[in-house]
Amino acid sequence: MYENLTPKQRKAIETLLTNGDIAEAARAAGVSRNTVYQWFKKPEFIEAMKTSTSQALDDLSRSLLTLGEIAISTLKKAMEDDLTPTSTKVRAADVVFSRLMQFRELVSMEERIRTLERSILDGRKTD
């Protein structure tokens, strides 16, 4: 991923992933902001940035899945505990239900997008 990049370009990408600020990335890499903007015109830099961003999102997703399990366990305990006020249980149930519906809609949307993309690609193949 980084084979074609200079150490300064690598540092800029690392900094951009952590705070997203071009000026800060330029400072960290020891170059001007204009240089960073010029790097964004180079295919190898763009590809490394995309790959790095994708990897960071994958890492974050795994962390969120772990936290999600803890959150579900916490909600379950609160909802099952006789000492938890009914209003808190209702609110917890509402949160769980709302998130479940949002998740279901997201999965449905992803499937519809995949179907549309396949349809478009199949249409291009017949042209």
C-alpha positions as CSV (number, residue, x, y, z in Angstrom):
1,M,0.0,0.0,0.0
2,Y,2.8,2.4,1.0
3,E,5.6,1.1,-1.2
4,N,5.4,4.0,-3.7
5,L,5.1,6.7,-1.0
6,T,7.8,8.8,0.7
7,P,8.1,8.8,4.4
8,K,6.6,12.4,4.4
9,Q,3.6,11.2,2.4
10,R,3.1,8.3,4.8
11,K,3.2,10.7,7.8
12,A,0.7,13.0,6.1
13,I,-1.7,10.1,5.6
14,E,-1.3,8.9,9.2
15,T,-2.0,12.4,10.4
16,L,-5.0,12.8,8.1
17,L,-6.5,9.6,9.4
18,T,-6.2,10.7,13.0
19,N,-7.5,14.3,12.7
20,G,-8.4,15.0,9.1
21,D,-6.8,18.4,9.0
22,I,-4.6,19.2,5.9
23,A,-2.7,21.9,7.7
24,E,-1.9,19.6,10.6
25,A,-0.9,16.8,8.2
26,A,1.4,19.2,6.4
27,R,3.1,20.3,9.7
28,A,3.5,16.7,10.7
29,A,5.1,15.8,7.4
30,G,7.3,18.9,7.3
31,V,5.8,20.2,4.0
32,S,3.5,23.0,2.9
33,R,-0.3,22.6,2.6
34,N,0.1,23.1,-1.1
35,T,2.4,20.0,-1.2
36,V,-0.3,17.9,0.5
37,Y,-2.9,19.2,-2.0
38,Q,-0.5,18.3,-4.8
39,W,-0.2,14.8,-3.4
40,F,-3.9,14.4,-3.6
41,K,-3.6,14.7,-7.4
42,K,-1.3,11.6,-7.5
43,P,-3.0,8.3,-8.0
44,E,-0.7,6.3,-5.7
45,F,-1.3,8.8,-2.8
46,I,-5.1,8.7,-3.4
47,E,-5.1,4.9,-3.5
48,A,-3.0,4.7,-0.3
49,M,-5.4,7.2,1.4
50,K,-8.4,5.2,0.3
51,T,-6.8,1.9,1.5
52,S,-5.8,3.4,4.8
53,T,-9.2,4.9,5.4
54,S,-10.9,1.6,4.6
55,Q,-8.6,-0.2,7.0
56,A,-9.2,2.3,9.7
57,L,-13.0,2.0,9.2
58,D,-12.6,-1.8,9.4
59,D,-10.7,-1.5,12.6
60,L,-13.3,0.9,14.1
61,S,-16.1,-1.4,13.0
62,R,-14.6,-4.3,14.9
63,S,-14.2,-2.2,18.0
64,L,-17.8,-1.0,17.7
65,L,-19.0,-4.6,17.4
66,T,-17.3,-5.4,20.7
67,L,-18.8,-2.4,22.3
68,G,-22.2,-3.3,20.8
69,E,-22.1,-6.7,22.6
70,I,-21.4,-4.9,25.9
71,A,-24.2,-2.4,25.3
72,I,-26.7,-5.1,24.5
73,S,-25.7,-7.0,27.7
74,T,-26.0,-3.8,29.7
75,L,-29.5,-3.1,28.3
76,K,-30.6,-6.6,28.8
77,K,-29.5,-6.5,32.5
78,A,-31.2,-3.2,33.0
79,M,-34.4,-4.4,31.4
80,E,-34.4,-7.7,33.4
81,D,-33.5,-6.1,36.8
82,D,-36.6,-5.7,39.1
83,L,-35.0,-2.6,40.6
84,T,-34.9,-0.8,37.3
85,P,-37.7,1.7,37.1
86,T,-40.4,0.9,34.5
87,S,-39.8,4.1,32.6
88,T,-36.1,3.2,32.2
89,K,-37.0,-0.2,30.9
90,V,-39.5,1.3,28.4
91,R,-36.8,3.8,27.2
92,A,-34.2,0.9,26.9
93,A,-36.8,-1.1,24.9
94,D,-37.5,1.9,22.7
95,V,-33.8,2.4,22.0
96,V,-33.3,-1.3,21.2
97,F,-36.3,-1.4,18.9
98,S,-35.4,1.9,17.1
99,R,-31.8,0.7,16.5
100,L,-33.1,-2.7,15.2
101,M,-35.4,-0.9,12.7
102,Q,-32.5,1.3,11.6
103,F,-30.3,-1.7,11.1
104,R,-33.0,-3.5,9.2
105,E,-33.5,-0.5,6.9
106,L,-29.7,-0.2,6.3
107,V,-29.4,-3.9,5.4
108,S,-32.4,-3.6,3.1
109,M,-30.9,-0.5,1.4
110,E,-27.6,-2.2,0.9
111,E,-29.3,-5.1,-0.8
112,R,-31.3,-2.8,-3.1
113,I,-28.1,-0.9,-4.0
114,R,-26.4,-4.2,-4.8
115,T,-29.3,-5.3,-7.0
116,L,-29.3,-1.9,-8.8
117,E,-25.5,-2.1,-9.4
118,R,-25.8,-5.6,-10.8
119,S,-28.6,-4.5,-13.1
120,I,-26.5,-1.6,-14.3
121,L,-23.4,-3.8,-14.9
122,D,-25.5,-6.4,-16.7
123,G,-27.0,-3.7,-18.9
124,R,-23.5,-2.5,-19.8
125,K,-22.4,-6.0,-20.7
126,T,-25.2,-6.3,-23.3
127,D,-24.3,-3.0,-25.0
